[in-house]
């Protein structure tokens, strides 16, 4: 599926937030100015693109994948 410019901007911002260290869902919602449903849609988009995002201790974080 295609990604609008606005959604691309939001996905990029989400990645930048996660790259800064683990964040709670509430922190990410405020930073992105989106609702919970939009957050989970964007999270699924990142994961389907092969970007590993894990939930650990109530915080979302980028996860490195082992070399294959």
RAKAWO-V952747 format. One record per residue. N is the residue number from 1. RES is the residue in one small letter. PSI is psi as a letter, one per 30 degrees, with the letter a starting at -180 (NA if undefined). D_LAST is the distance of its C-alpha to the last C-alpha in Angstrom with 1 decimal. Layout:
BEGIN
n=N res=RES psi=PSI d_last=D_LAST
n=N res=RES psi=PSI d_last=D_LAST
END
This chain:
BEGIN
n=1 res=x psi=l d_last=27.5
n=2 res=x psi=l d_last=28.9
n=3 res=x psi=k d_last=28.9
n=4 res=x psi=l d_last=32.2
n=5 res=x psi=e d_last=32.6
n=6 res=x psi=e d_last=33.7
n=7 res=x psi=e d_last=30.6
n=8 res=x psi=e d_last=28.3
n=9 res=x psi=e d_last=30.3
n=10 res=x psi=e d_last=29.8
n=11 res=x psi=e d_last=26.0
n=12 res=x psi=e d_last=25.9
n=13 res=x psi=e d_last=28.2
n=14 res=x psi=e d_last=26.1
n=15 res=x psi=e d_last=23.0
n=16 res=x psi=e d_last=25.3
n=17 res=x psi=e d_last=26.7
n=18 res=x psi=e d_last=23.5
n=19 res=x psi=f d_last=22.3
n=20 res=x psi=f d_last=25.6
n=21 res=x psi=l d_last=24.6
n=22 res=x psi=k d_last=25.0
n=23 res=x psi=k d_last=27.8
n=24 res=x psi=l d_last=29.9
n=25 res=x psi=e d_last=30.3
n=26 res=x psi=e d_last=33.9
n=27 res=x psi=e d_last=32.9
n=28 res=x psi=e d_last=30.6
n=29 res=x psi=e d_last=33.3
n=30 res=x psi=e d_last=35.9
n=31 res=x psi=e d_last=33.8
n=32 res=x psi=f d_last=33.0
n=33 res=x psi=h d_last=36.4
n=34 res=x psi=l d_last=35.2
n=35 res=x psi=l d_last=35.8
n=36 res=x psi=e d_last=33.6
n=37 res=x psi=e d_last=33.1
n=38 res=x psi=e d_last=32.0
n=39 res=x psi=e d_last=29.6
n=40 res=x psi=e d_last=27.8
n=41 res=x psi=e d_last=27.8
n=42 res=x psi=e d_last=26.2
n=43 res=x psi=e d_last=23.6
n=44 res=x psi=e d_last=22.7
n=45 res=x psi=e d_last=22.5
n=46 res=x psi=e d_last=20.0
n=47 res=x psi=e d_last=17.8
n=48 res=x psi=f d_last=18.2
n=49 res=x psi=g d_last=17.1
n=50 res=x psi=g d_last=13.7
n=51 res=x psi=j d_last=15.1
n=52 res=x psi=j d_last=14.6
n=53 res=x psi=k d_last=18.1
n=54 res=x psi=l d_last=19.2
n=55 res=x psi=j d_last=22.7
n=56 res=x psi=k d_last=23.5
n=57 res=x psi=h d_last=27.1
n=58 res=x psi=g d_last=28.5
n=59 res=x psi=k d_last=26.6
n=60 res=x psi=k d_last=23.9
n=61 res=x psi=l d_last=21.1
n=62 res=x psi=k d_last=18.0
n=63 res=x psi=k d_last=15.0
n=64 res=x psi=k d_last=12.0
n=65 res=x psi=k d_last=8.7
n=66 res=x psi=k d_last=6.3
n=67 res=x psi=k d_last=3.8
n=68 res=x psi=NA d_last=0.0
END
